[in-house]
Amino acid sequence: MYYTPHIDMAGASIEHILRDVYLGWLLWSAHANGASMFFIAVYLHMFRSIAVCSTSSPREMVWCIGVIIVLLMIATAFLGYVLP
């Protein structure tokens, strides 16, 4: 409701959210920390799958699709930081 996705006003709208919107700083920091916690949960899930040998037959295609999804998540997160 407060964010403006225009190239000239995006930075100012983020600053407005952080400074003027009630608990906007909390929403922003919860979003940033939640994204990091999501990646930690995904990595823990991957390591658990490796530990219990869920990568072997007959589930190797599920593992390959999961790895592709993780790589897409990493690429999306990287582009989200680099593009602005």
C-alpha positions as CSV (number, residue, x, y, z in Angstrom):
1,M,0.0,0.0,0.0
2,Y,2.9,2.4,0.7
3,Y,5.5,1.1,-1.9
4,T,5.8,2.9,-5.2
5,P,7.5,0.7,-7.8
6,H,8.5,3.6,-10.0
7,I,12.2,4.0,-10.8
8,D,12.3,7.6,-9.5
9,M,10.2,7.0,-6.3
10,A,11.1,3.5,-5.1
11,G,13.9,4.6,-2.8
12,A,11.8,7.4,-1.3
13,S,8.9,5.1,-0.7
14,I,11.1,2.6,1.2
15,E,12.5,5.5,3.3
16,H,8.9,6.6,3.9
17,I,7.9,3.0,5.0
18,L,10.9,2.8,7.4
19,R,10.5,6.3,8.9
20,D,6.8,7.3,8.7
21,V,4.7,4.2,8.6
22,Y,3.7,2.8,12.0
23,L,6.0,-0.2,12.7
24,G,7.3,-0.1,9.1
25,W,10.8,-0.7,10.3
26,L,9.6,-3.9,12.0
27,L,7.9,-5.1,8.8
28,W,11.0,-4.4,6.8
29,S,13.3,-6.2,9.2
30,A,10.9,-9.1,9.6
31,H,10.9,-9.5,5.8
32,A,14.7,-9.4,5.6
33,N,15.2,-11.8,8.5
34,G,12.4,-14.1,7.3
35,A,14.0,-14.5,3.9
36,S,17.3,-15.5,5.6
37,M,15.6,-17.9,7.9
38,F,13.8,-19.5,4.8
39,F,17.2,-20.1,3.2
40,I,18.5,-21.7,6.4
41,A,15.5,-23.9,6.6
42,V,16.0,-25.0,3.0
43,Y,19.7,-25.8,3.6
44,L,18.8,-27.8,6.7
45,H,16.3,-29.7,4.7
46,M,18.8,-30.5,2.0
47,F,21.4,-31.6,4.5
48,R,18.9,-33.9,6.2
49,S,18.0,-35.4,2.9
50,I,21.6,-36.1,2.3
51,A,22.1,-37.6,5.7
52,V,19.2,-40.0,5.5
53,C,20.1,-41.0,1.9
54,S,17.0,-39.6,0.3
55,T,19.0,-38.8,-2.8
56,S,19.2,-42.5,-3.9
57,S,16.9,-44.6,-5.9
58,P,13.9,-44.2,-6.5
59,R,13.9,-40.5,-5.5
60,E,16.8,-39.1,-7.4
61,M,14.5,-37.2,-9.8
62,V,12.9,-35.5,-6.8
63,W,16.3,-34.6,-5.5
64,C,17.4,-33.2,-8.9
65,I,14.2,-31.1,-9.1
66,G,14.8,-29.8,-5.6
67,V,18.4,-28.8,-6.4
68,I,17.0,-26.9,-9.5
69,I,14.5,-25.1,-7.3
70,V,17.3,-24.2,-4.8
71,L,19.5,-22.8,-7.6
72,L,16.5,-20.8,-8.9
73,M,16.0,-19.4,-5.3
74,I,19.6,-18.5,-5.0
75,A,19.6,-16.8,-8.4
76,T,16.4,-14.9,-7.5
77,A,17.9,-13.7,-4.2
78,F,21.1,-12.7,-5.9
79,L,19.3,-10.7,-8.5
80,G,17.1,-9.1,-5.9
81,Y,20.2,-7.7,-4.2
82,V,22.2,-6.8,-7.3
83,L,19.6,-5.3,-9.6
84,P,18.5,-2.3,-7.5
